[in-house]
């Protein structure tokens, strides 16, 4: 899982984009990837893509085009 988290962090280029520390972001992404893996997702590329989307959500907040309903 660490390799996937590394790929997510590199893909998203998270240098000082947020007030969260790199360590905290890695922990959150790692937990999310573990959750996805526990549901049966195993493809590293898919997990990376989903992790990047999750990280962008943390950094940029929710997409204002969607209400969340």
Secondary structure as GFF3:
##gff-version 3
##sequence-region A 1 69
A	DSSP	alpha_helix	2	12	.	.	.	ID=ss1
A	DSSP	alpha_helix	22	38	.	.	.	ID=ss2
A	DSSP	alpha_helix	44	60	.	.	.	ID=ss3
###
